[in-house]
Amino acid sequence: MWATHYEHLNDPNEQKWAQHAIKQFLMNKHKLTESDLTDLYSKYPYIISFSAIPDYMNMWRLYCDDGRGIMLEFDWNEVFNESEEHKRQTENEDWDMLLGVTYSAQKDLDKKFSIARRMYTQSYEESDDIENDLGVCSFIKNEDYEIEDEIRYVRMKENNMLFSGQEGCKFTENKDAVLYRMRDAELIPYTEIKFCPSAIMKIIVGYNLNFETTCKGINTILSQYGDVYKHLKDKIVPSQIGRI
């Protein structure tokens, strides 16, 4: 799957919303200048967005051409294990995180940041450094988006976090595995996240597609990979929206 750099998401301001709101707090806590933070912001992270709500009308309408597509259902544990395995393989130069998003109103952001930080600490690290504080920002969104019940897979490329605010912590930018695609004549940076095939539990066909025709097409595509996706042969199902 493609993890897209946060500045090129559908709403690039959503990542900055939490960052900017607690900017002064981060500058004071970590003794950084505003320029240091700006450098950090430009280097991370890469994000894949999931939803905890399966087969949901609003998500089909917003992100899948009103049911003219398919939905993949993933096993949370398989995806979480992948994030831990990648961290081990890259010796922490890249580190991946999988957490539910915390939603907040502007006035409650300080409190919600503390809640998100505790959730992050329970699953990942207790260290109090700037990288972890910035990582938490990836999992805080404005309450206007709460209906999406988002889960995020976030890849932080630590060697891309170039800053001079801490002695001995100036990295050289590492662009390995950062790829580019085109969207509306714009170059979009992304990195590939390779999950274990067994992470996909189900394929749901949208309510505005012909199920039989789409099912044949999906099976034709899956057959190109031999037995890799054979567990999905009987896991292609129609959306239940609009069905009695």
C-alpha positions as CSV (number, residue, x, y, z in Angstrom):
1,M,0.0,0.0,0.0
2,W,1.1,3.6,-0.5
3,A,1.8,5.7,2.5
4,T,1.5,9.3,1.4
5,H,3.5,12.2,2.8
6,Y,1.2,14.2,5.1
7,E,1.5,17.4,3.2
8,H,-0.1,15.7,0.2
9,L,-3.1,14.2,2.0
10,N,-6.7,15.2,1.0
11,D,-6.5,17.8,3.7
12,P,-2.8,18.7,4.3
13,N,-3.7,21.1,7.1
14,E,-5.1,18.3,9.3
15,Q,-1.6,17.3,10.4
16,K,-0.5,20.9,11.0
17,W,-3.6,21.6,13.1
18,A,-2.3,19.7,16.1
19,Q,1.3,20.7,15.5
20,H,0.6,24.4,15.3
21,A,-1.8,24.3,18.3
22,I,1.0,22.9,20.6
23,K,3.9,24.6,18.8
24,Q,4.9,26.8,21.7
25,F,4.6,23.8,24.1
26,L,7.0,21.8,21.9
27,M,9.4,24.7,21.5
28,N,9.6,25.3,25.3
29,K,9.8,21.6,26.2
30,H,12.5,20.6,23.8
31,K,14.3,24.0,23.5
32,L,13.7,24.3,19.8
33,T,13.3,27.3,17.6
34,E,10.4,27.8,15.3
35,S,12.8,27.1,12.4
36,D,13.8,23.8,13.9
37,L,10.1,22.7,14.1
38,T,9.6,23.8,10.5
39,D,12.5,21.6,9.4
40,L,11.0,18.7,11.3
41,Y,7.5,19.2,9.8
42,S,8.8,19.0,6.3
43,K,10.5,15.6,6.8
44,Y,7.7,13.3,8.2
45,P,5.5,11.4,8.3
46,Y,4.0,9.0,5.7
47,I,0.4,8.0,6.4
48,I,-2.1,5.3,5.4
49,S,-5.7,5.9,6.6
50,F,-8.1,3.2,7.6
51,S,-11.5,3.3,9.3
52,A,-12.7,1.2,12.2
53,I,-16.3,1.2,10.7
54,P,-16.8,-1.5,8.1
55,D,-19.2,-1.1,5.1
56,Y,-20.2,2.4,6.0
57,M,-22.3,4.6,3.7
58,N,-20.5,7.9,4.4
59,M,-17.1,6.3,3.7
60,W,-18.3,4.7,0.4
61,R,-19.6,8.1,-0.7
62,L,-16.6,10.1,0.4
63,Y,-13.7,7.9,-0.7
64,C,-15.1,5.3,-3.1
65,D,-17.1,7.1,-5.8
66,D,-20.4,6.4,-4.1
67,G,-20.0,2.6,-3.9
68,R,-18.3,2.1,-7.3
69,G,-15.3,0.4,-5.9
70,I,-14.1,-2.1,-3.4
71,M,-13.3,-2.1,0.3
72,L,-10.5,-4.1,1.9
73,E,-11.0,-5.4,5.4
74,F,-7.7,-5.9,7.4
75,D,-6.7,-7.8,10.5
76,W,-5.6,-5.3,13.0
77,N,-3.1,-7.7,14.7
78,E,-1.5,-8.7,11.4
79,V,-1.0,-5.0,10.5
80,F,0.3,-4.1,13.9
81,N,2.8,-7.0,13.8
82,E,4.0,-5.7,10.4
83,S,4.8,-2.3,12.0
84,E,6.8,-3.9,14.7
85,E,8.7,-6.1,12.3
86,H,9.7,-3.2,10.0
87,K,11.0,-1.3,13.0
88,R,13.3,-4.3,13.9
89,Q,14.5,-4.7,10.3
90,T,15.5,-1.1,9.9
91,E,17.1,-0.9,13.4
92,N,14.7,2.0,14.3
93,E,15.8,4.2,11.4
94,D,12.2,3.9,10.2
95,W,9.6,3.3,12.8
96,D,6.0,2.5,12.1
97,M,2.9,3.0,14.3
98,L,-0.7,1.9,14.2
99,L,-3.2,3.7,16.4
100,G,-6.7,5.0,16.5
101,V,-7.1,8.7,16.0
102,T,-8.0,11.0,18.9
103,Y,-10.5,13.7,18.0
104,S,-10.6,17.1,19.7
105,A,-12.0,20.5,19.7
106,Q,-9.5,23.4,19.7
107,K,-10.2,24.3,23.3
108,D,-9.6,20.7,24.5
109,L,-6.4,20.1,22.5
110,D,-4.0,20.1,25.5
111,K,-6.0,17.5,27.3
112,K,-6.5,15.3,24.2
113,F,-2.8,15.5,23.4
114,S,-2.1,14.0,26.8
115,I,-4.7,11.2,26.2
116,A,-3.1,10.5,22.8
117,R,0.4,10.5,24.3
118,R,-0.7,7.9,26.9
119,M,-2.2,5.7,24.1
120,Y,1.0,6.0,22.1
121,T,3.2,5.2,25.2
122,Q,1.1,2.1,26.0
123,S,1.8,0.7,22.5
124,Y,5.2,2.1,21.7
125,E,7.8,4.1,23.6
126,E,7.9,5.9,26.9
127,S,10.8,8.2,25.9
128,D,10.0,11.9,26.1
129,D,11.9,13.1,23.1
130,I,10.7,15.3,20.3
131,E,10.3,12.5,17.7
132,N,7.7,10.8,19.9
133,D,5.8,14.1,20.7
134,L,5.7,14.8,17.0
135,G,4.6,11.3,16.2
136,V,1.6,11.7,18.6
137,C,0.5,14.7,16.4
138,S,-0.2,12.3,13.6
139,F,-3.0,10.7,15.7
140,I,-4.9,13.9,16.6
141,K,-7.6,15.4,14.4
142,N,-10.3,18.0,14.6
143,E,-13.5,16.7,16.0
144,D,-15.2,17.6,12.7
145,Y,-13.8,14.3,11.3
146,E,-14.9,12.1,14.1
147,I,-17.5,10.4,12.0
148,E,-14.7,8.6,10.1
149,D,-13.4,6.7,13.2
150,E,-10.0,6.7,11.6
151,I,-7.1,4.4,12.3
152,R,-3.7,5.4,11.0
153,Y,-0.6,3.5,10.0
154,V,2.2,6.0,10.2
155,R,5.8,5.6,9.0
156,M,8.3,8.0,10.6
157,K,11.6,8.1,8.6
158,E,13.9,9.2,11.5
159,N,16.9,10.0,9.3
160,N,14.7,12.5,7.5
161,M,14.1,14.4,10.6
162,L,16.9,16.9,10.0
163,F,17.2,19.5,12.8
164,S,19.9,21.2,14.9
165,G,17.9,21.7,18.1
166,Q,19.6,18.9,20.1
167,E,23.2,18.3,20.4
168,G,24.3,15.1,18.5
169,C,20.9,14.8,16.8
170,K,21.5,16.2,13.4
171,F,20.6,13.6,10.7
172,T,21.4,13.6,7.0
173,E,18.3,13.3,4.9
174,N,17.7,9.7,3.7
175,K,15.5,9.6,0.7
176,D,15.8,5.8,0.2
177,A,12.4,4.1,-0.5
178,V,10.7,7.5,-1.0
179,L,8.9,7.2,-4.4
180,Y,6.8,9.7,-6.4
181,R,3.5,9.5,-8.4
182,M,1.6,12.1,-10.3
183,R,-1.8,13.6,-9.2
184,D,-3.2,16.6,-11.1
185,A,0.2,17.4,-12.5
186,E,1.7,17.4,-9.0
187,L,4.5,15.1,-7.8
188,I,3.3,13.2,-4.7
189,P,5.9,11.6,-2.4
190,Y,5.0,8.2,-0.9
191,T,6.6,5.1,0.4
192,E,5.4,1.5,0.0
193,I,4.2,-0.4,3.0
194,K,4.2,-4.2,2.3
195,F,1.8,-6.1,4.5
196,C,1.6,-9.9,4.8
197,P,-1.1,-11.2,2.4
198,S,-2.9,-12.7,5.3
199,A,-3.6,-9.2,6.7
200,I,-6.4,-8.9,4.2
201,M,-9.4,-10.6,5.7
202,K,-12.2,-9.7,3.2
203,I,-12.9,-7.9,0.0
204,I,-16.3,-6.0,-0.1
205,V,-17.7,-5.0,-3.4
206,G,-19.4,-1.6,-3.6
207,Y,-23.2,-1.4,-3.8
208,N,-23.2,0.4,-7.1
209,L,-21.2,-2.3,-8.9
210,N,-22.4,-5.6,-10.4
211,F,-21.3,-8.1,-7.9
212,E,-20.9,-11.1,-10.2
213,T,-18.9,-9.2,-12.9
214,T,-16.7,-7.5,-10.3
215,C,-16.1,-10.8,-8.5
216,K,-14.8,-12.4,-11.7
217,G,-12.5,-9.4,-12.3
218,I,-11.1,-9.6,-8.7
219,N,-10.4,-13.3,-9.0
220,T,-8.7,-12.8,-12.3
221,I,-6.3,-10.3,-10.7
222,L,-5.7,-12.4,-7.6
223,S,-4.9,-15.5,-9.8
224,Q,-1.9,-13.7,-11.2
225,Y,-0.2,-14.1,-7.8
226,G,-0.6,-17.9,-7.6
227,D,-1.5,-19.1,-4.2
228,V,-0.6,-15.9,-2.3
229,Y,-4.1,-14.7,-2.0
230,K,-6.0,-18.1,-2.3
231,H,-7.5,-17.5,1.2
232,L,-9.5,-14.6,-0.3
233,K,-11.2,-16.7,-3.0
234,D,-14.3,-17.2,-0.7
235,K,-13.9,-13.8,1.1
236,I,-15.3,-11.6,-1.7
237,V,-18.7,-10.4,-0.5
238,P,-21.2,-7.7,-1.6
239,S,-21.7,-4.6,0.5
240,Q,-24.8,-4.9,2.7
241,I,-25.8,-1.3,2.1
242,G,-29.1,-1.1,0.3
243,R,-29.7,-4.8,0.7
244,I,-32.6,-6.4,2.7
